[in-house]
Amino acid sequence: MRLSYPSSVKVIQVPCTGRVDILHLLKAIEDGADGVYVAGCLEGECHYLTGNLKAKKRVQYVKKVLKDLGMEPERVEMFNLSAGEGPRFAEIAKEMTERIRKLGPSPVNMRKAA
C-alpha cells in the first residue's frame, strides 16, 4: 500500500525513537523546519523497552525550550503508533502539516530572512 502524505514532510528513520536527541529536534527548527514530530512505538511496546518514553520526555523538554524562546510549543509533537498503522502515520502527517500551516512560518526562518 502506498501512503499519501504531504510532500513537505521529510521522514528520517532511526532504529528507535530513543535515539532522537534534544539537539536533533532543535537543530531541525534552527535549520528551517517550521515543525517537527516524532512517531514512535506504542507506549509499553518499545522493542528497546523505554526508547519511546525517553523520546517523549525529550519532546516535552523541547516544547518547554520553544515556549521559553517565545515560540509555539505546538511546533513539536510526539505520536505513538504501531508499525502496522501506516494510514494513521499519513493522517498524522496531514494533521501536523495543517497545524504548522495555521501557526505560520517559524520565527527562526523569519529572522534568517531579515
PLY file of the C-alpha trace (Angstrom):
ply
format ascii 1.0
element vertex 114
property float x
property float y
property float z
element edge 113
property int vertex1
property int vertex2
end_header
0.00 0.00 0.00
1.37 3.41 -0.98
0.81 6.05 1.68
-0.09 9.56 0.69
1.13 12.36 2.91
2.24 15.94 2.24
5.46 16.29 0.26
6.70 18.85 2.80
7.09 16.03 5.36
10.65 14.73 5.49
10.91 11.28 7.07
14.10 10.43 8.91
14.16 6.83 10.10
16.00 5.80 13.24
16.19 2.32 14.82
14.32 3.62 17.87
12.89 7.00 18.83
15.09 6.72 21.91
17.91 7.73 19.56
16.24 11.07 18.84
18.09 13.67 20.86
17.01 17.11 22.01
19.68 18.58 19.75
18.22 16.79 16.71
14.84 18.42 17.31
16.26 21.88 17.97
18.65 21.64 15.01
15.74 20.82 12.69
13.99 24.01 13.80
17.21 26.01 13.52
17.81 24.62 10.01
14.43 25.82 8.81
11.79 23.25 9.75
8.56 25.00 10.71
7.64 21.99 12.84
8.90 18.56 13.87
7.15 15.45 15.04
8.39 12.12 16.32
6.42 8.96 15.56
7.32 6.17 17.96
6.11 2.81 19.16
3.04 2.47 21.29
3.80 3.03 24.97
4.72 -0.26 26.60
5.58 -1.86 23.25
9.05 -0.46 22.55
11.44 -3.13 21.27
14.19 -1.32 23.18
11.94 -1.16 26.27
11.98 2.55 27.12
13.16 4.33 23.96
9.79 5.87 23.21
9.44 7.08 26.81
12.83 8.80 26.56
11.77 10.40 23.29
8.53 11.60 24.85
10.45 13.31 27.68
12.81 14.91 25.17
9.93 16.21 23.07
8.34 17.68 26.21
11.64 19.36 27.07
11.95 20.86 23.59
8.38 22.16 23.85
9.42 23.96 27.06
12.54 25.37 25.39
10.48 26.69 22.46
7.99 28.29 24.85
10.84 29.90 26.80
12.16 31.28 23.49
8.77 32.77 22.66
7.88 30.17 20.05
4.79 27.98 19.89
5.45 24.65 21.63
2.87 23.09 19.28
5.57 23.10 16.58
6.98 19.92 18.15
4.95 16.81 18.93
5.26 13.11 19.77
2.88 10.47 18.44
2.73 6.80 19.38
1.56 4.24 16.86
2.37 0.71 15.81
4.34 -0.22 12.70
1.13 -1.59 11.17
-0.63 1.78 11.32
0.59 3.23 8.04
-2.67 5.03 7.29
-2.54 6.61 10.76
1.02 7.79 10.04
-0.20 9.51 6.88
-3.11 11.02 8.82
-0.71 12.38 11.48
1.48 13.86 8.74
-1.54 15.69 7.34
-2.64 16.85 10.82
0.81 18.20 11.67
1.13 19.90 8.29
-2.21 21.63 8.85
-1.24 22.61 12.41
2.02 24.14 11.21
0.28 25.90 8.31
-2.05 27.58 10.83
0.90 28.60 13.03
2.71 30.06 10.03
6.41 30.06 9.26
8.84 29.54 12.10
10.08 32.79 13.67
13.59 31.37 13.15
13.02 31.43 9.38
11.71 34.98 9.58
14.86 36.12 11.44
17.08 34.45 8.83
15.26 36.25 6.00
15.70 39.68 7.64
0 1
1 2
2 3
3 4
4 5
5 6
6 7
7 8
8 9
9 10
10 11
11 12
12 13
13 14
14 15
15 16
16 17
17 18
18 19
19 20
20 21
21 22
22 23
23 24
24 25
25 26
26 27
27 28
28 29
29 30
30 31
31 32
32 33
33 34
34 35
35 36
36 37
37 38
38 39
39 40
40 41
41 42
42 43
43 44
44 45
45 46
46 47
47 48
48 49
49 50
50 51
51 52
52 53
53 54
54 55
55 56
56 57
57 58
58 59
59 60
60 61
61 62
62 63
63 64
64 65
65 66
66 67
67 68
68 69
69 70
70 71
71 72
72 73
73 74
74 75
75 76
76 77
77 78
78 79
79 80
80 81
81 82
82 83
83 84
84 85
85 86
86 87
87 88
88 89
89 90
90 91
91 92
92 93
93 94
94 95
95 96
96 97
97 98
98 99
99 100
100 101
101 102
102 103
103 104
104 105
105 106
106 107
107 108
108 109
109 110
110 111
111 112
112 113
